Amino acid sequence: MKVLPIIFVMIVQHSISIAQLHVRPVHTYSIVARDTITGEMGVAVQSHWFSVGSIVTWAEAGVGAVATQSFVDPTYGPLGLDLMRSGKTANQALEGLIATDPGRDVRQVAMVDVKGNVAAHTGKNCIQGAGHIVGRNYSVQANLMLNDKIWPAMSKAYESTSGDLAERMLAALDAAQEVGGDIRGKQSAAILIVKGNATGRPWADRVMELRIEDHAEPLQELRRLIQVHRAYDHMNRGDLAVEHGDVDGALREYGAAQALFPDNLEMKYWTAVSLANAGRVEQSLPMFREIFVQDMNWATLIPRLPASGVLKDDPELIKRILSVVPKQSTVPR
């Protein structure tokens, strides 16, 4: 997917057309944005290109977010973040990179920094339809589109949608697809969101990072995974509540997770385990029964949990839980 710098020198010096180069560009539509309430920053993208998120989306907590696309130069991502981390605004960072890039005319790049400054560039030789709109704390950009309605539709959708940053950025992508999208079709999508302030722990500063590498309906699949991600966020908060002895708080979080992902046995399982540990064994048994009927491995796991401190080391408790194992099972009771 990388286009060697020498190719772009040839374009500039000898006016060689893109068609003559026989290269395949990473064309796409994307949004970079900063949430004015939470300070979170992110990038969301869809393209008819395999694994678009691995090359287009860049973001760092406390620094900013970058989308680099068209005849993509991936170095715009890390270098743009380096410049913004050093104190440059999004505009200064982008201007500096474009000024030294012989392939600037086929680049499309957008950046937002931690203060909400936004910059975007659409090279004059990007394949039409191509364009961008810079709004308050966001930019939408697209190239090789079916028509020139895409980026205005994205801007309108982002500004008119309520919800958190993920929901608003996804609305922008959906709007692009609804009015035509990529002229080649659909293949992959991605979303990356980081916190506004850095903690020094990158894994904790990454709010969401999801990629659909190859799918007939990448935006639908991305939306599904975002809901699963939200469900697991509730599970994580539930586990934290358990650590702090807040059983009721944990059950609220576990319940919220199951409402988002009702067919997930593991979420039900750990909810049942928490109930059992809290002395609410009778309340847990119907849940265990439902789980064991569908997958006996969860019953096999029960006797192993006390050694790790996950379930109370109480033979009578374990016996009661295993009493709801289906009779045809060989799991020890």
Rosetta silent file (secondary structure, phi, psi, omega in degrees, C-alpha in Angstrom):
SEQUENCE: MKVLPIIFVMIVQHSISIAQLHVRPVHTYSIVARDTITGEMGVAVQSHWFSVGSIVTWAEAGVGAVATQSFVDPTYGPLGLDLMRSGKTANQALEGLIATDPGRDVRQVAMVDVKGNVAAHTGKNCIQGAGHIVGRNYSVQANLMLNDKIWPAMSKAYESTSGDLAERMLAALDAAQEVGGDIRGKQSAAILIVKGNATGRPWADRVMELRIEDHAEPLQELRRLIQVHRAYDHMNRGDLAVEHGDVDGALREYGAAQALFPDNLEMKYWTAVSLANAGRVEQSLPMFREIFVQDMNWATLIPRLPASGVLKDDPELIKRILSVVPKQSTVPR
SCORE:     score description
SCORE:     0.000 S_00000001
   1 L     0.000  -19.505 -179.848    0.000    0.000    0.000 S_00000001
   2 L   -75.668  142.016  174.780    2.986    2.371    0.410 S_00000001
   3 L  -108.165  121.209 -173.963    3.940    4.475   -2.569 S_00000001
   4 L   -63.262  142.649 -179.258    7.682    5.053   -2.702 S_00000001
   5 H   -55.013  -35.925 -178.179    8.826    8.697   -2.495 S_00000001
   6 H   -59.594  -30.555  178.435   10.722    8.366   -5.793 S_00000001
   7 H   -63.850  -40.770 -178.636    7.407    7.795   -7.563 S_00000001
   8 H   -73.653  -29.316  172.702    6.133   11.130   -6.392 S_00000001
   9 H   -61.772  -40.214  177.758    9.363   12.838   -7.450 S_00000001
  10 H   -63.132  -39.556  179.699    8.631   11.429  -10.886 S_00000001
  11 H   -62.476  -46.465 -176.189    5.106   12.829  -10.736 S_00000001
  12 H   -70.410  -45.352 -172.454    6.301   16.299   -9.818 S_00000001
  13 H   -80.551  -30.880 -172.008    9.340   16.484  -12.104 S_00000001
  14 H  -120.440    4.283  177.360    8.061   14.657  -15.165 S_00000001
  15 L    55.527   39.550  176.042    4.265   15.077  -14.935 S_00000001
  16 L   -76.370  133.300 -177.392    3.688   11.311  -15.039 S_00000001
  17 L   -76.189  155.106  177.621    0.010   10.534  -14.523 S_00000001
  18 H   -59.413  -39.539 -178.136   -1.265    8.399  -11.693 S_00000001
  19 H   -60.140  -31.643 -178.221   -2.806    6.000  -14.201 S_00000001
  20 H   -74.501  -16.728 -173.111    0.634    5.327  -15.678 S_00000001
  21 H   -82.997  -18.576  179.675    2.079    4.289  -12.320 S_00000001
  22 L    56.441   39.183  176.167   -0.040    1.152  -11.892 S_00000001
  23 L  -108.887  154.752 -179.709   -0.240    1.669   -8.123 S_00000001
  24 L  -108.844  112.839 -176.992   -3.280    1.064   -5.969 S_00000001
  25 L   -81.489  156.815  174.394   -4.102    3.934   -3.618 S_00000001
  26 E   -92.577   82.325  178.610   -5.790    3.675   -0.244 S_00000001
  27 L   -87.656  153.209 -170.639   -8.805    5.838   -1.066 S_00000001
  28 L  -174.622  178.554  164.712  -11.468    6.276    1.535 S_00000001
  29 E  -128.683  143.686 -173.352  -13.702    8.546    3.576 S_00000001
  30 E  -151.862  171.081  174.785  -12.957    9.381    7.176 S_00000001
  31 E  -140.232  137.126  167.210  -13.517   11.724   10.100 S_00000001
  32 E  -114.051  141.285 -175.021  -11.177   13.043   12.773 S_00000001
  33 E  -157.586  157.710  174.183  -12.841   14.653   15.770 S_00000001
  34 E  -126.683  129.275  177.616  -12.510   15.830   19.350 S_00000001
  35 L   -79.084  121.525 -175.635  -15.370   15.583   21.832 S_00000001
  36 L   -72.042  -18.011 -179.548  -15.735   18.976   23.502 S_00000001
  37 L   -88.152  -51.311 -176.235  -17.242   17.462   26.656 S_00000001
  38 L   -91.533  -20.182 -174.995  -14.913   14.529   27.382 S_00000001
  39 L    82.633   -3.908  179.001  -11.858   15.711   25.464 S_00000001
  40 L   -62.084  147.378  179.925  -11.653   12.349   23.723 S_00000001
  41 E  -127.900  147.423 -177.657  -10.174   12.374   20.223 S_00000001
  42 E  -161.365  173.514  176.935  -10.638    9.867   17.454 S_00000001
  43 E  -134.776  140.373  173.308  -10.645    8.730   13.865 S_00000001
  44 E  -136.937  145.151 -171.163  -13.220    6.638   12.010 S_00000001
  45 E  -153.061  149.914  167.119  -12.932    5.380    8.452 S_00000001
  46 E  -137.941  147.906 -178.355  -14.412    3.144    5.778 S_00000001
  47 E  -158.294  160.552  166.828  -12.871    2.135    2.456 S_00000001
  48 L   -92.206   69.416 -179.923  -12.831   -0.394   -0.346 S_00000001
  49 L  -155.713  138.356 -178.789   -9.375   -1.451    0.783 S_00000001
  50 L   -66.139  132.962  173.779   -8.238   -4.325    2.962 S_00000001
  51 L    53.695   50.778 -176.848   -7.429   -3.422    6.595 S_00000001
  52 L   -60.826  -32.232 -177.794   -7.858    0.316    6.132 S_00000001
  53 H   -66.394  -21.950 -177.818   -7.536    0.955    9.869 S_00000001
  54 H   -74.067  -11.742 -176.004   -3.971   -0.328    9.951 S_00000001
  55 H  -128.327  -25.049 -175.550   -2.740    2.575    7.837 S_00000001
  56 H   -90.082  -39.465 -168.193   -5.239    5.471    8.006 S_00000001
  57 E   -94.093  127.849  178.556   -6.026    5.854   11.732 S_00000001
  58 E  -141.703  136.801  177.363   -3.586    7.398   14.221 S_00000001
  59 E  -162.459  149.952  177.809   -4.252    8.912   17.646 S_00000001
  60 E  -143.632  130.840  179.874   -2.523    9.520   20.957 S_00000001
  61 L   -57.839  138.657  179.178   -4.059   10.603   24.257 S_00000001
  62 L    73.716    4.457 -176.421   -3.188   14.147   25.229 S_00000001
  63 L  -125.936  -66.787 -178.283   -1.855   14.828   21.726 S_00000001
  64 E   164.998 -167.457 -179.766   -4.313   14.471   18.841 S_00000001
  65 E  -141.262  148.806 -176.757   -5.622   12.331   15.999 S_00000001
  66 E  -137.686  139.086  167.753   -4.642   11.947   12.350 S_00000001
  67 E  -119.719  123.982  178.409   -6.225   10.415    9.251 S_00000001
  68 E  -123.178  125.095 -170.391   -3.873    9.909    6.297 S_00000001
  69 E  -151.897 -162.278 -170.727   -5.328    8.598    3.038 S_00000001
  70 E    66.092 -133.313  172.170   -5.585    8.849   -0.771 S_00000001
  71 L   -75.719   87.768 -160.279   -2.117    7.940   -2.145 S_00000001
  72 L   -72.237  137.209  166.932   -1.301    7.369    1.472 S_00000001
  73 L  -112.630  103.278 -175.059    1.946    8.243    3.189 S_00000001
  74 L   -61.142  -20.885 -177.650    1.664    6.484    6.574 S_00000001
  75 L   -66.540  -18.049  175.358    4.402    8.657    8.078 S_00000001
  76 H   -59.121  -29.979  179.754    1.910   11.519    8.336 S_00000001
  77 H   -66.303  -68.271 -178.190    0.421    9.622   11.280 S_00000001
  78 H   -63.973  -37.297 -179.518    3.397    9.210   13.625 S_00000001
  79 H   -69.349  -37.977  176.706    5.147   12.387   12.431 S_00000001
  80 H   -62.429  -42.352  177.813    1.985   14.431   12.834 S_00000001
  81 H   -66.101  -39.973  177.588    1.567   13.137   16.376 S_00000001
  82 H   -58.696  -44.951 -178.355    5.236   13.823   17.134 S_00000001
  83 H   -66.454  -41.850  178.943    4.846   17.437   16.021 S_00000001
  84 H   -68.913  -34.381  176.917    1.655   17.983   17.994 S_00000001
  85 H   -64.494  -31.044 -179.322    3.238   16.353   21.043 S_00000001
  86 L   -79.508   -3.732  177.474    6.084   18.862   20.757 S_00000001
  87 L   113.555   -4.609  177.286    3.604   21.737   20.974 S_00000001
  88 L   -72.145  146.608  173.548    2.717   22.381   17.344 S_00000001
  89 L   -75.425  168.889  176.779   -0.932   22.957   16.517 S_00000001
  90 H   -58.113  -41.269  179.717   -2.692   20.662   14.073 S_00000001
  91 H   -63.198  -45.371 -179.308   -2.350   23.385   11.423 S_00000001
  92 H   -65.280  -40.789 -179.836    1.369   23.845   12.027 S_00000001
  93 H   -63.536  -46.742 -177.796    2.005   20.114   12.015 S_00000001
  94 H   -67.805  -43.292  179.455    0.140   19.528    8.766 S_00000001
  95 H   -59.689  -40.638 -179.792    1.626   22.553    7.027 S_00000001
  96 H   -65.009  -41.480 -179.349    5.131   21.416    7.948 S_00000001
  97 H   -70.230  -41.801 -179.934    4.623   17.899    6.624 S_00000001
  98 H   -64.171  -38.743 -176.725    2.972   19.018    3.399 S_00000001
  99 H   -61.538  -28.610 -177.059    5.729   21.547    2.715 S_00000001
 100 L  -103.269    8.853 -175.115    8.381   18.823    2.630 S_00000001
 101 L  -106.568  111.988  178.388    6.345   16.201    0.745 S_00000001
 102 L   -66.172  -15.805  179.500    6.848   15.998   -3.041 S_00000001
 103 L   -99.929   21.070 -174.612    3.669   13.923   -3.221 S_00000001
 104 H   -58.009  -29.155 -175.017    1.475   16.502   -1.533 S_00000001
 105 H   -72.324  -13.579  177.745   -0.804   16.822   -4.557 S_00000001
 106 H  -115.847   12.868  177.823   -2.065   13.256   -4.170 S_00000001
 107 E   -93.963  152.025  165.029   -2.319   13.254   -0.377 S_00000001
 108 E  -135.785  122.502 -173.535   -5.410   13.694    1.745 S_00000001
 109 E  -141.608  145.183  173.795   -4.766   14.262    5.439 S_00000001
 110 E  -140.168  145.020 -179.352   -6.665   15.616    8.435 S_00000001
 111 E  -139.417  147.597  170.494   -5.532   16.327   11.992 S_00000001
 112 E  -134.152  137.094 -179.988   -7.085   17.493   15.236 S_00000001
 113 E  -104.326  177.675 -172.160   -5.044   18.405   18.305 S_00000001
 114 L   -65.822  -19.256  178.016   -5.824   18.226   21.999 S_00000001
 115 L   -93.712    0.142  177.879   -7.042   21.844   22.035 S_00000001
 116 L    92.215    3.975  173.366   -9.489   21.259   19.208 S_00000001
 117 L   -67.377  139.296 -175.891   -7.493   22.909   16.439 S_00000001
 118 E  -129.041  140.766  176.402   -8.270   21.204   13.134 S_00000001
 119 E  -141.088  146.428  178.348   -6.418   21.099    9.815 S_00000001
 120 E  -146.562  153.290  179.564   -7.087   19.262    6.561 S_00000001
 121 E  -142.855  129.423  172.256   -5.525   18.957    3.142 S_00000001
 122 E  -122.187  110.909 -177.817   -6.900   17.520   -0.103 S_00000001
 123 L   -62.944  149.120 -174.600   -4.297   17.440   -2.845 S_00000001
 124 L   -66.079  -18.082 -179.831   -5.294   18.832   -6.218 S_00000001
 125 L  -104.077   10.267  173.292   -4.609   15.476   -7.894 S_00000001
 126 L   -61.964  142.105 -176.390   -6.673   13.323   -5.528 S_00000001
 127 L   -68.170  129.654 -179.287   -9.107   11.285   -7.578 S_00000001
 128 L   -73.391  155.190   -6.207  -12.534   12.911   -7.747 S_00000001
 129 L   -74.334  134.866 -177.861  -14.922   13.161   -6.093 S_00000001
 130 L  -142.266  140.322  177.930  -12.625   14.445   -3.422 S_00000001
 131 E   176.739  177.310  178.402  -12.932   17.123   -0.787 S_00000001
 132 E  -150.558  160.903  173.314  -13.111   17.930    2.882 S_00000001
 133 E  -133.138  125.426  175.470  -14.976   20.109    5.362 S_00000001
 134 E   -98.161  122.415  178.017  -13.359   21.464    8.515 S_00000001
 135 E  -116.045 -168.833  179.807  -15.836   22.101   11.312 S_00000001
 136 L   -73.377  111.594  178.890  -15.611   22.933   14.991 S_00000001
 137 L    67.785   20.767  177.033  -13.357   20.268   16.529 S_00000001
 138 E  -159.256  162.694  170.613  -13.666   17.939   13.541 S_00000001
 139 E  -143.824  139.634  173.230  -12.874   17.392    9.888 S_00000001
 140 E  -116.572  142.105 -175.839  -14.488   15.072    7.342 S_00000001
 141 E  -150.625  150.204 -177.087  -12.663   14.105    4.146 S_00000001
 142 E  -157.066  152.945  174.869  -13.146   11.764    1.219 S_00000001
 143 L  -151.215  158.309 -174.403  -11.667   10.883   -2.136 S_00000001
 144 L    55.760   42.695 -178.761  -12.529    8.542   -5.031 S_00000001
 145 E   -91.685  163.071  179.050  -16.181    8.924   -4.073 S_00000001
 146 L   -65.238  -33.529 -178.702  -19.223    8.225   -6.197 S_00000001
 147 L  -155.768 -178.324 -177.827  -20.221   11.906   -6.012 S_00000001
 148 L   -96.090   18.511  177.277  -19.509   15.166   -4.194 S_00000001
 149 L   -89.075  -12.386 -167.874  -22.315   14.737   -1.656 S_00000001
 150 H   -64.182  -56.548 -175.394  -20.274   12.523    0.656 S_00000001
 151 H   -69.999  -33.443  172.393  -18.316   14.957    2.822 S_00000001
 152 H   -63.432  -37.669  178.646  -21.204   17.449    3.220 S_00000001
 153 H   -65.605  -38.601  178.221  -23.423   14.561    4.344 S_00000001
 154 H   -63.473  -44.308  179.853  -20.773   13.460    6.834 S_00000001
 155 H   -61.475  -46.518 -179.265  -20.474   16.955    8.267 S_00000001
 156 H   -62.413  -42.664 -178.788  -24.213   17.340    8.652 S_00000001
 157 H   -65.515  -42.633 -179.713  -24.582   13.926   10.294 S_00000001
 158 H   -63.513  -43.674 -177.306  -21.790   14.532   12.770 S_00000001
 159 H   -71.407  -27.113 -175.071  -23.122   17.918   13.801 S_00000001
 160 H   -98.555   -4.258 -177.894  -26.737   16.746   14.113 S_00000001
 161 L   -94.543  136.816  174.833  -26.152   13.457   15.944 S_00000001
 162 L   -94.847  169.996  179.761  -26.256   13.229   19.730 S_00000001
 163 L   114.061 -172.249 -178.050  -24.340   10.735   21.809 S_00000001
 164 L   -80.714 -179.234 -174.616  -20.706   10.049   22.521 S_00000001
 165 H   -61.318  -41.190 -179.747  -17.821   10.458   20.095 S_00000001
 166 H   -61.232  -44.479 -178.149  -18.072    6.926   18.724 S_00000001
 167 H   -64.688  -40.465 -178.454  -21.774    7.304   17.953 S_00000001
 168 H   -70.581  -40.061  178.380  -21.304   10.648   16.221 S_00000001
 169 H   -68.212  -38.579  177.855  -18.371    9.497   14.106 S_00000001
 170 H   -64.682  -36.431  176.325  -20.209    6.337   13.120 S_00000001
 171 H   -61.362  -37.347  178.159  -23.181    8.475   12.080 S_00000001
 172 H   -64.479  -42.654  178.418  -20.860   10.398    9.773 S_00000001
 173 H   -64.982  -43.465  178.536  -19.662    7.179    8.132 S_00000001
 174 H   -59.271  -41.918 -178.486  -23.216    5.906    7.750 S_00000001
 175 H   -63.600  -39.080  178.572  -24.245    9.192    6.116 S_00000001
 176 H   -61.120  -43.841 -178.726  -21.403    8.915    3.613 S_00000001
 177 H   -67.557  -35.975 -177.468  -22.483    5.453    2.606 S_00000001
 178 H   -64.919  -28.509 -178.677  -26.120    6.458    2.316 S_00000001
 179 L  -101.206    8.854  174.079  -25.372    9.079   -0.343 S_00000001
 180 L   139.874  -43.626  177.023  -23.032    6.918   -2.401 S_00000001
 181 L    64.462 -159.881  179.037  -19.779    6.278   -0.590 S_00000001
 182 E   -61.181  130.217 -177.026  -16.635    4.906   -2.205 S_00000001
 183 L   -62.467  -22.862 -178.733  -17.165    4.456   -5.949 S_00000001
 184 L   -85.769  -17.827 -178.303  -15.523    1.016   -5.699 S_00000001
 185 L   119.118 -149.468 -173.411  -17.787   -0.280   -2.928 S_00000001
 186 L  -129.496  147.764  175.604  -17.122   -1.407    0.661 S_00000001
 187 L  -151.590  -48.860 -176.143  -14.541   -3.627    2.303 S_00000001
 188 E  -140.147  163.532 -179.729  -13.107   -2.474    5.619 S_00000001
 189 E  -154.648  162.447 -179.649  -13.699    0.031    8.403 S_00000001
 190 E  -160.253  157.619  173.729  -12.110    1.121   11.671 S_00000001
 191 E  -143.226  137.264  178.726  -12.493    3.379   14.673 S_00000001
 192 E  -136.770  123.204  179.872   -9.836    4.603   17.104 S_00000001
 193 E  -131.425  134.990  177.840  -10.596    6.784   20.130 S_00000001
 194 E  -126.579  164.099 -179.807   -8.209    7.957   22.850 S_00000001
 195 L   -72.956  158.223  178.686   -8.607    9.991   26.014 S_00000001
 196 L   -70.992  -34.794 -179.974   -8.076   13.710   26.077 S_00000001
 197 L  -112.154  137.009  179.908   -5.477   13.492   28.839 S_00000001
 198 L   -85.398  140.368  177.500   -2.603   11.038   28.851 S_00000001
 199 L  -104.179   -6.973 -173.927   -1.933    8.925   31.926 S_00000001
 200 L    87.522   -0.435  177.492    1.338    7.445   30.713 S_00000001
 201 L  -119.309   92.427 -174.228   -0.405    4.095   30.282 S_00000001
 202 H   -54.924  -35.286 -179.731   -1.272    3.788   26.574 S_00000001
 203 H   -66.206  -30.643  178.939   -3.440    0.714   27.123 S_00000001
 204 H   -84.678  -24.600 -178.578   -5.603    2.643   29.561 S_00000001
 205 H   -81.767  -12.366 -179.601   -5.682    5.771   27.418 S_00000001
 206 E   -87.467  105.498 -177.268   -7.112    3.877   24.434 S_00000001
 207 E   -71.522  -42.394 -177.406  -10.880    4.199   24.803 S_00000001
 208 E  -157.721  134.675  174.347  -11.763    2.143   21.733 S_00000001
 209 E  -146.230  105.172 -176.901   -9.863    0.518   18.879 S_00000001
 210 E  -131.289  140.858  179.677  -11.820   -1.682   16.503 S_00000001
 211 E  -134.137  134.889  169.775  -11.084   -2.818   12.976 S_00000001
 212 E  -107.885  106.162 -171.112  -13.135   -4.602   10.367 S_00000001
 213 L   -77.663  -38.364 -176.117  -10.476   -5.906    8.014 S_00000001
 214 L  -159.191  111.382 -174.010  -12.598   -7.489    5.268 S_00000001
 215 L  -157.637  145.719  179.163  -16.399   -7.658    5.295 S_00000001
 216 L   -64.679  -32.760  178.916  -19.327   -7.312    2.896 S_00000001
 217 L  -130.072   74.389 -173.329  -20.943   -4.754    5.247 S_00000001
 218 H   -61.508  -35.566 -179.401  -18.094   -3.234    7.244 S_00000001
 219 H   -70.801  -38.226  175.781  -20.089   -0.421    8.823 S_00000001
 220 H   -61.959  -43.178  179.827  -22.781   -2.780   10.060 S_00000001
 221 H   -68.118  -37.074  177.608  -20.123   -5.033   11.524 S_00000001
 222 H   -64.224  -42.377  178.056  -18.319   -2.057   13.073 S_00000001
 223 H   -62.266  -40.084  178.308  -21.535   -0.910   14.722 S_00000001
 224 H   -61.955  -44.875 -178.535  -22.096   -4.427   16.079 S_00000001
 225 H   -68.299  -31.913  175.798  -18.587   -4.551   17.538 S_00000001
 226 H   -63.270  -39.667  177.283  -18.996   -1.128   19.103 S_00000001
 227 H   -66.103  -40.549  176.297  -22.033   -2.459   20.956 S_00000001
 228 H   -62.438  -41.771  178.443  -20.068   -5.519   22.069 S_00000001
 229 H   -59.081  -44.093  178.810  -17.272   -3.198   23.192 S_00000001
 230 H   -62.607  -38.451  178.730  -19.738   -1.186   25.262 S_00000001
 231 H   -61.667  -44.615  179.978  -21.026   -4.401   26.831 S_00000001
 232 H   -70.198  -27.767  172.548  -17.544   -5.425   27.900 S_00000001
 233 H   -60.795  -42.428  176.521  -16.931   -1.948   29.304 S_00000001
 234 H   -63.501  -41.287  177.888  -19.882   -2.599   31.614 S_00000001
 235 H   -60.057  -43.462  179.777  -18.426   -6.005   32.507 S_00000001
 236 H   -62.742  -40.610  177.581  -15.092   -4.398   33.379 S_00000001
 237 H   -68.159  -33.611  175.716  -16.803   -1.837   35.587 S_00000001
 238 H   -64.340  -43.204  177.970  -18.753   -4.659   37.199 S_00000001
 239 H   -61.737  -39.253  178.680  -15.550   -6.544   37.951 S_00000001
 240 H   -65.057  -38.378  177.289  -14.097   -3.402   39.503 S_00000001
 241 H   -63.844  -37.949  176.791  -17.199   -3.034   41.673 S_00000001
 242 H   -60.682  -44.385  179.383  -16.738   -6.634   42.832 S_00000001
 243 H   -58.227  -33.056 -178.646  -13.154   -5.838   43.836 S_00000001
 244 L   -92.279    7.387  177.169  -14.476   -2.966   45.952 S_00000001
 245 L    76.664   14.560 -179.582  -17.171   -5.116   47.548 S_00000001
 246 L   -94.908   81.867 -175.648  -20.018   -3.295   45.789 S_00000001
 247 H   -65.237  -44.660 -179.469  -22.161   -6.282   44.813 S_00000001
 248 H   -62.225  -40.814  177.687  -25.223   -4.246   43.887 S_00000001
 249 H   -64.266  -39.446  178.692  -23.114   -1.959   41.693 S_00000001
 250 H   -63.415  -43.063 -178.640  -21.519   -4.967   40.050 S_00000001
 251 H   -67.033  -33.349  175.709  -24.878   -6.531   39.283 S_00000001
 252 H   -63.780  -44.699 -179.833  -26.111   -3.284   37.746 S_00000001
 253 H   -66.827  -42.578  178.842  -23.103   -3.189   35.447 S_00000001
 254 H   -63.385  -37.711  177.992  -23.394   -6.886   34.590 S_00000001
 255 H   -64.653  -40.553  177.894  -27.065   -6.401   33.835 S_00000001
 256 H   -64.185  -37.748  178.456  -26.284   -3.505   31.513 S_00000001
 257 H   -64.095  -44.710 -178.431  -23.712   -5.662   29.734 S_00000001
 258 H   -68.468  -29.823  177.001  -26.160   -8.501   29.204 S_00000001
 259 H   -65.056  -32.540  179.158  -28.799   -6.109   27.899 S_00000001
 260 H   -82.975  -27.083 -174.498  -26.352   -5.117   25.155 S_00000001
 261 L  -139.170   67.429 -169.639  -25.104   -8.650   24.490 S_00000001
 262 L   -66.341  -20.252 -176.669  -27.858  -11.015   25.678 S_00000001
 263 L   -94.315    5.881 -177.502  -26.541  -14.185   24.025 S_00000001
 264 L   -85.721  111.904 -177.467  -23.113  -14.106   25.627 S_00000001
 265 H   -67.410  -35.500 -176.655  -22.834  -17.024   28.080 S_00000001
 266 H   -63.686  -38.308  178.033  -19.666  -15.780   29.699 S_00000001
 267 H   -62.481  -41.763  177.914  -21.288  -12.552   30.844 S_00000001
 268 H   -65.248  -39.125 -176.662  -24.092  -14.551   32.427 S_00000001
 269 H   -61.384  -50.420 -177.220  -21.602  -16.954   33.979 S_00000001
 270 H   -71.340  -26.536  172.095  -19.564  -14.353   35.832 S_00000001
 271 H   -64.040  -44.970  179.134  -22.746  -12.621   36.930 S_00000001
 272 H   -63.658  -40.601  178.187  -23.904  -15.925   38.433 S_00000001
 273 H   -62.068  -41.997  178.746  -20.517  -16.439   40.101 S_00000001
 274 H   -63.225  -40.581  177.248  -20.736  -12.973   41.647 S_00000001
 275 H   -62.062  -43.864 -179.699  -24.200  -13.727   42.959 S_00000001
 276 H   -62.980  -42.824  179.145  -22.990  -16.995   44.478 S_00000001
 277 H   -64.446  -29.053 -178.729  -20.043  -15.300   46.150 S_00000001
 278 L   -84.381    2.144  179.540  -22.406  -12.682   47.573 S_00000001
 279 L    87.528    6.566  179.792  -24.544  -15.381   49.203 S_00000001
 280 L   -97.905   56.059 -172.606  -27.355  -15.059   46.650 S_00000001
 281 H   -63.464  -44.216 -178.794  -27.048  -18.670   45.609 S_00000001
 282 H   -60.924  -33.643  178.561  -30.735  -19.249   44.887 S_00000001
 283 H   -71.508  -29.002 -177.736  -30.713  -16.272   42.567 S_00000001
 284 H   -81.380  -27.927 -171.476  -27.661  -17.625   40.762 S_00000001
 285 H   -60.357  -43.578  177.580  -28.872  -21.197   40.211 S_00000001
 286 H   -60.754  -33.608  178.030  -31.312  -20.526   37.331 S_00000001
 287 H   -68.492  -45.390  177.425  -28.545  -18.670   35.543 S_00000001
 288 H   -59.646  -41.782 -178.679  -26.081  -21.511   36.060 S_00000001
 289 H   -60.663  -46.431  179.399  -28.674  -24.003   34.849 S_00000001
 290 H   -60.358  -41.218 -179.219  -29.277  -22.050   31.643 S_00000001
 291 H   -67.245  -46.274 -176.495  -25.529  -21.795   31.007 S_00000001
 292 H   -65.422  -33.750  178.429  -24.790  -25.467   31.696 S_00000001
 293 H   -62.503  -35.269 -176.929  -27.561  -26.619   29.372 S_00000001
 294 H   -86.997  -29.653 -178.295  -25.925  -24.726   26.528 S_00000001
 295 L  -156.166  109.209 -175.888  -22.274  -25.462   27.295 S_00000001
 296 L   -71.706  -15.433  178.979  -21.073  -27.994   29.850 S_00000001
 297 H   -60.364  -29.960  179.088  -17.536  -26.621   29.874 S_00000001
 298 H   -67.752  -31.312  175.253  -18.744  -23.879   32.201 S_00000001
 299 H   -71.436  -40.786  177.864  -19.774  -26.537   34.710 S_00000001
 300 H   -59.248  -31.044 -178.040  -16.411  -28.246   34.383 S_00000001
 301 H   -73.056  -27.840 -173.614  -14.800  -24.922   35.275 S_00000001
 302 H   -51.799  -52.400 -177.645  -16.675  -24.488   38.559 S_00000001
 303 H   -65.016  -15.021 -179.032  -14.481  -26.788   40.755 S_00000001
 304 H   -86.247  -17.293 -172.787  -11.354  -25.075   39.416 S_00000001
 305 L   -70.928  -38.296 -177.677  -12.339  -21.561   40.465 S_00000001
 306 H   -57.913  -35.588 -178.469  -11.776  -21.718   44.263 S_00000001
 307 H   -62.475  -24.540  178.682   -8.033  -22.368   43.843 S_00000001
 308 H   -98.380    0.720  179.442   -7.755  -19.020   42.096 S_00000001
 309 L    77.826   10.881 -178.120   -9.948  -17.214   44.593 S_00000001
 310 L   -81.869  -29.668  177.045  -12.604  -16.493   41.989 S_00000001
 311 L  -128.363  143.822 -179.447  -15.256  -18.575   43.777 S_00000001
 312 L   -54.558  137.803  179.297  -15.570  -19.200   47.501 S_00000001
 313 L   -82.652   76.605 -175.866  -13.771  -22.346   48.609 S_00000001
 314 L  -133.853  104.788 -177.621  -16.925  -23.921   50.009 S_00000001
 315 H   -54.142  -36.020 -179.418  -17.669  -27.558   49.068 S_00000001
 316 H   -69.077  -37.499  177.818  -21.366  -27.098   49.844 S_00000001
 317 H   -63.701  -46.028 -179.869  -21.575  -24.058   47.590 S_00000001
 318 H   -62.518  -39.795  179.096  -19.920  -25.920   44.726 S_00000001
 319 H   -62.321  -42.527  179.714  -22.236  -28.866   45.284 S_00000001
 320 H   -64.336  -42.533  179.326  -25.306  -26.634   45.105 S_00000001
 321 H   -62.252  -46.289 -177.953  -24.117  -24.994   41.901 S_00000001
 322 H   -73.296   -9.415  177.839  -23.370  -28.346   40.260 S_00000001
 323 L   -68.336  -16.583 -179.892  -26.754  -29.687   41.358 S_00000001
 324 L   -96.547    6.063  175.278  -28.278  -27.876   38.383 S_00000001
 325 L   -65.537  136.952  177.541  -26.028  -29.657   35.879 S_00000001
 326 L   -52.365  140.530 -172.760  -28.135  -31.630   33.369 S_00000001
 327 L   -60.630  -30.072 -178.158  -28.510  -35.225   34.553 S_00000001
 328 L   -75.196   -6.896 -176.678  -26.924  -36.720   31.431 S_00000001
 329 L   -76.136  153.712  177.455  -23.690  -34.869   32.122 S_00000001
 330 L   -99.507    5.898  179.196  -20.561  -36.580   33.453 S_00000001
 331 L   -65.137  131.026  178.959  -19.371  -33.519   35.360 S_00000001
 332 L   -58.063  139.374 -179.918  -18.684  -34.450   39.034 S_00000001
 333 L  -114.321    0.000    0.000  -21.336  -33.138   41.390 S_00000001
